[in-house]
Amino acid sequence: MEDLKSFACTLYSDFRHATIVNHVSVGKAKAWFQRWLDMDVDYIDIKCRKIGVPATTEDFIRTAKYRNIPFAYCGMSVEVGGEKGWIVGKNASANLNILFAEDSKHRGSILNCHPNWMIKYFDKQGNLIKEFKN
């Protein structure tokens, strides 16, 4: 699997629209940010710069504790329904946003996944930490 990176993404013309995007490349981070904005924005009007390793926010940490997965962090390898990916964030429903690997049937998509449904969590060495079977 490719290495996950963190990007700070903004609009050149409007810095009120900005967020951190965890993805595998700057181009994919820009494309995700463009869809996330849900407004008519040209791709060239988006600026994304690499800021390092995947960002785990305080809001994510609170959600992980709430969902009884306090060990989870952005960039963590997971397997959902047998498909490999990474945790890239959380959403308003207290579920995880998972970026699926290129060899997955959901290749390159970021999907909303329940943190306790058919998911395996792996440490940095690839060892299974926790598994939810249903």
C-alpha positions as CSV (number, residue, x, y, z in Angstrom):
1,M,0.0,0.0,0.0
2,E,1.1,3.5,-0.7
3,D,2.1,5.8,2.2
4,L,-0.6,8.1,3.5
5,K,0.3,11.8,3.9
6,S,-1.4,14.8,5.3
7,F,-2.2,17.9,3.2
8,A,-3.4,21.4,4.1
9,C,-6.0,22.3,1.4
10,T,-7.4,25.7,0.8
11,L,-9.0,27.8,-1.9
12,Y,-6.6,30.5,-3.3
13,S,-9.4,33.1,-3.3
14,D,-11.2,32.2,0.0
15,F,-9.2,30.9,3.0
16,R,-12.5,30.4,5.0
17,H,-12.7,27.1,3.1
18,A,-9.8,25.0,4.4
19,T,-9.2,21.6,5.9
20,I,-6.7,18.9,6.4
21,V,-6.9,16.0,4.0
22,N,-5.2,12.7,4.6
23,H,-4.5,11.0,1.2
24,V,-1.8,9.3,-0.8
25,S,-0.9,12.2,-3.2
26,V,-1.4,15.9,-3.6
27,G,-3.5,15.4,-6.7
28,K,-5.9,13.0,-5.0
29,A,-6.1,15.3,-1.9
30,K,-7.0,18.2,-4.2
31,A,-9.7,16.1,-6.0
32,W,-11.2,15.0,-2.7
33,F,-11.2,18.6,-1.4
34,Q,-12.9,19.8,-4.6
35,R,-15.7,17.2,-4.0
36,W,-15.9,18.0,-0.3
37,L,-16.5,21.7,-1.0
38,D,-19.6,20.8,-2.9
39,M,-19.5,24.1,-4.9
40,D,-18.5,25.2,-8.3
41,V,-14.7,25.5,-7.9
42,D,-12.0,25.0,-10.5
43,Y,-9.3,22.4,-9.7
44,I,-6.6,25.0,-10.4
45,D,-8.1,27.3,-7.7
46,I,-7.3,24.7,-5.0
47,K,-4.0,24.8,-3.1
48,C,-2.8,21.7,-1.2
49,R,0.6,21.4,0.5
50,K,2.1,18.5,2.2
51,I,2.3,18.9,6.0
52,G,3.6,15.6,7.0
53,V,2.3,12.4,8.5
54,P,-1.5,11.8,8.7
55,A,-3.1,14.3,11.1
56,T,-5.1,13.0,14.0
57,T,-7.3,15.8,15.5
58,E,-8.6,16.2,19.0
59,D,-12.1,15.8,17.6
60,F,-11.0,12.4,16.1
61,I,-9.6,11.3,19.4
62,R,-12.9,12.1,21.2
63,T,-14.8,10.1,18.6
64,A,-12.4,7.2,18.9
65,K,-12.9,7.1,22.7
66,Y,-16.7,7.4,22.3
67,R,-16.7,4.5,19.8
68,N,-14.5,2.4,22.2
69,I,-11.5,2.4,19.8
70,P,-9.1,4.7,21.8
71,F,-6.1,3.1,20.0
72,A,-7.3,4.3,16.6
73,Y,-5.5,7.2,14.8
74,C,-5.5,8.7,11.3
75,G,-3.2,6.8,9.0
76,M,-3.9,3.5,10.8
77,S,-4.2,0.4,8.5
78,V,-7.6,-1.3,8.6
79,E,-9.5,-3.9,6.7
80,V,-13.2,-3.4,6.2
81,G,-15.2,-6.3,4.9
82,G,-12.0,-7.8,3.6
83,E,-10.9,-4.6,1.8
84,K,-7.6,-2.9,2.9
85,G,-7.5,0.8,3.6
86,W,-6.5,3.6,6.1
87,I,-8.4,5.7,8.6
88,V,-8.3,9.2,7.2
89,G,-10.7,10.9,9.6
90,K,-14.1,10.8,11.1
91,N,-17.5,12.2,10.2
92,A,-20.5,13.8,11.9
93,S,-22.2,10.4,12.5
94,A,-19.2,9.4,14.6
95,N,-18.1,6.9,12.0
96,L,-14.7,6.6,10.4
97,N,-13.7,7.9,7.0
98,I,-11.7,5.1,5.3
99,L,-9.6,5.6,2.2
100,F,-9.5,2.3,0.4
101,A,-6.3,1.0,-1.2
102,E,-5.8,0.9,-5.0
103,D,-6.1,-2.9,-5.0
104,S,-9.6,-2.7,-3.3
105,K,-12.9,-2.9,-5.1
106,H,-13.5,0.6,-3.7
107,R,-10.1,1.7,-5.0
108,G,-9.2,5.3,-3.9
109,S,-12.6,6.0,-2.5
110,I,-13.1,7.5,1.0
111,L,-16.2,5.9,2.5
112,N,-18.1,6.3,5.7
113,C,-17.6,3.1,7.8
114,H,-18.9,2.0,11.2
115,P,-16.0,1.5,13.5
116,N,-17.4,-1.7,15.0
117,W,-18.7,-3.5,11.8
118,M,-16.6,-6.1,10.1
119,I,-13.4,-4.2,10.6
120,K,-9.8,-5.2,11.6
121,Y,-7.4,-2.7,13.1
122,F,-3.6,-3.2,12.6
123,D,-0.6,-1.7,14.3
124,K,2.4,-0.2,12.3
125,Q,4.0,-3.6,12.0
126,G,0.8,-5.1,10.5
127,N,-0.2,-7.0,13.6
128,L,-3.9,-7.3,14.4
129,I,-4.9,-5.2,17.3
130,K,-8.7,-5.6,17.4
131,E,-11.3,-7.1,15.2
132,F,-15.1,-6.6,15.1
133,K,-16.9,-9.4,13.2
134,N,-20.3,-7.9,12.9
